[in-house]
């Protein structure tokens, strides 16, 4: 069994924020594989289904980002899982928009949701880092993450969510490299000139 956790903040006012990229990805996976409707459980929203012959639980903690670990730990305890059974999808400032990497263990790059999960279950969980880019100034990071994706980003955002969902069976099979390759092939990167302009404007 695999517990797949999308990170974000609950509430419609946050739904399209860059910081909610994890929630968006989990929703895309649920739609792609025809999972049942999410229900309230483990201080989050949970659904389950089968992907690639394996049982997969999709969880969106409703505790707000900084306390995501409580929801993850509760689900792990109930299903008797270990950290290696957990995969977390989250926004990543240190990757360019449209880039993606899969990582196991290691540092947290200052992500508060990951920090809280590590505090509850330890570091040895797998992460899917969904690149949103960096505004270029640490002082602008919070405002940047807590903004909606601008309209000009919608094409690559949609491409990435579709690619993550379409190829998610590879992650279930532990083929991290294959998954990253397929997503990279499917997502058209934003032009560097546009990325530079977005950073300059703090969007």
ZIBELBEL-V498374 format. One record per residue. N is the residue number from 1. RES is the residue in three letters. SS is DSSP state (~ for helix, > for strand, _ for the rest). PSI is psi in whole degrees, -180 to 180 (999 if undefined). OMEGA is omega in whole degrees, -180 to 180 (999 if undefined). Layout:
BEGIN
<<N RES SS PSI OMEGA> <N RES SS PSI OMEGA>>
END
This chain:
BEGIN
<<1 UNK _ 141 179> <2 UNK > 129 175> <3 UNK > 113 -178> <4 UNK > 120 -175> <5 UNK > 125 173> <6 UNK > 135 -179> <7 UNK _ 142 179> <8 UNK _ -174 176> <9 UNK _ 138 -179> <10 UNK _ 151 177> <11 UNK _ 141 -176> <12 UNK ~ -27 -178> <13 UNK ~ -18 -180> <14 UNK ~ -7 -165> <15 UNK _ -37 -176> <16 UNK _ 10 179> <17 UNK > 150 174> <18 UNK ~ -36 -178> <19 UNK ~ -12 -180> <20 UNK ~ 17 -179> <21 UNK ~ -35 179> <22 UNK ~ -44 175> <23 UNK ~ -46 -179> <24 UNK ~ -42 -179> <25 UNK ~ -43 179> <26 UNK ~ -40 176> <27 UNK ~ -40 179> <28 UNK ~ -40 178> <29 UNK ~ -44 -180> <30 UNK ~ -43 179> <31 UNK ~ -44 -176> <32 UNK ~ -38 -176> <33 UNK _ 11 174> <34 UNK _ 37 178> <35 UNK _ 158 176> <36 UNK _ 169 -179> <37 UNK _ 146 176> <38 UNK _ 145 177> <39 UNK > 158 -179> <40 UNK > 123 178> <41 UNK > 147 177> <42 UNK _ 41 -178> <43 UNK _ 34 -180> <44 UNK > -169 173> <45 UNK > 130 -171> <46 UNK > 142 168> <47 UNK > 165 -178> <48 UNK > 157 179> <49 UNK > -169 -179> <50 UNK > 135 175> <51 UNK > 123 179> <52 UNK _ 34 179> <53 UNK _ 4 -179> <54 UNK > 148 177> <55 UNK > 132 -178> <56 UNK > 131 174> <57 UNK > 131 177> <58 UNK > 126 -175> <59 UNK > 132 173> <60 UNK > 98 -180> <61 UNK > 138 180> <62 UNK _ 25 -175> <63 UNK _ 3 -166> <64 UNK _ 152 -170> <65 UNK ~ -46 -172> <66 UNK ~ -10 179> <67 UNK ~ 29 -177> <68 UNK ~ -29 -176> <69 UNK ~ -30 -180> <70 UNK ~ -45 -180> <71 UNK ~ -44 -180> <72 UNK ~ -45 -179> <73 UNK ~ -39 180> <74 UNK ~ -43 179> <75 UNK ~ -41 179> <76 UNK ~ -44 -179> <77 UNK ~ -44 -178> <78 UNK ~ -44 -176> <79 UNK ~ 3 179> <80 UNK _ 51 -179> <81 UNK _ 162 175> <82 UNK _ 164 -177> <83 UNK ~ -32 180> <84 UNK ~ -14 177> <85 UNK ~ 1 -175> <86 UNK > 134 176> <87 UNK > 125 -175> <88 UNK > 129 175> <89 UNK > 129 -175> <90 UNK > 159 175> <91 UNK > 149 -176> <92 UNK > 112 179> <93 UNK _ -31 -174> <94 UNK _ 7 173> <95 UNK _ 141 179> <96 UNK _ 153 177> <97 UNK _ 131 179> <98 UNK _ -9 177> <99 UNK _ 156 -180> <100 UNK > 143 174> <101 UNK > 147 174> <102 UNK > 135 -175> <103 UNK > 146 176> <104 UNK > 121 -180> <105 UNK _ -162 177> <106 UNK _ -166 -176> <107 UNK _ 169 -173> <108 UNK _ -5 177> <109 UNK _ 33 175> <110 UNK _ 11 -179> <111 UNK _ 118 -174> <112 UNK ~ -35 178> <113 UNK ~ -45 177> <114 UNK ~ -39 180> <115 UNK ~ -42 -179> <116 UNK ~ -36 176> <117 UNK ~ -44 178> <118 UNK ~ -40 180> <119 UNK ~ -29 -178> <120 UNK ~ -34 -173> <121 UNK ~ -2 -177> <122 UNK _ 177 -171> <123 UNK _ -9 -168> <124 UNK _ 47 173> <125 UNK _ 159 -178> <126 UNK > 145 -180> <127 UNK > 143 169> <128 UNK > 111 -175> <129 UNK > 114 -177> <130 UNK > 108 -173> <131 UNK > 131 174> <132 UNK _ -4 -177> <133 UNK _ 171 -176> <134 UNK _ 140 -179> <135 UNK _ -11 177> <136 UNK _ -8 -179> <137 UNK _ 124 -178> <138 UNK ~ -31 -178> <139 UNK ~ -20 -178> <140 UNK ~ -1 -174> <141 UNK ~ -49 -175> <142 UNK ~ -47 179> <143 UNK ~ -36 179> <144 UNK ~ -48 -179> <145 UNK ~ -35 -178> <146 UNK _ 41 172> <147 UNK _ 152 174> <148 UNK > 150 169> <149 UNK _ 132 178> <150 UNK _ 160 -176> <151 UNK ~ -37 -177> <152 UNK ~ -14 178> <153 UNK ~ -10 -170> <154 UNK ~ -34 -179> <155 UNK ~ -51 -178> <156 UNK ~ -31 176> <157 UNK ~ -48 179> <158 UNK ~ -42 178> <159 UNK ~ -42 -178> <160 UNK ~ -44 180> <161 UNK ~ -42 178> <162 UNK ~ -43 -178> <163 UNK ~ -41 177> <164 UNK ~ -47 -179> <165 UNK ~ -46 -176> <166 UNK ~ -30 -175> <167 UNK _ 13 -174> <168 UNK ~ -24 179> <169 UNK ~ -27 178> <170 UNK ~ -38 177> <171 UNK ~ -38 178> <172 UNK ~ -33 179> <173 UNK _ 9 -180> <174 UNK _ 23 176> <175 UNK _ 72 -178> <176 UNK ~ -42 -178> <177 UNK ~ -44 179> <178 UNK ~ -40 178> <179 UNK ~ -48 -179> <180 UNK ~ -40 180> <181 UNK ~ -46 -179> <182 UNK ~ -43 -180> <183 UNK ~ -44 180> <184 UNK ~ -37 180> <185 UNK ~ -28 -174> <186 UNK ~ -23 -173> <187 UNK _ 121 176> <188 UNK _ 120 -176> <189 UNK _ 143 174> <190 UNK _ 147 178> <191 UNK _ 141 -178> <192 UNK ~ -34 179> <193 UNK ~ -38 -180> <194 UNK ~ -38 177> <195 UNK ~ -44 180> <196 UNK ~ -41 180> <197 UNK ~ -41 179> <198 UNK ~ -44 180> <199 UNK ~ -42 -179> <200 UNK ~ -38 -178> <201 UNK ~ -2 178> <202 UNK _ 33 179> <203 UNK _ 999 999>>
END
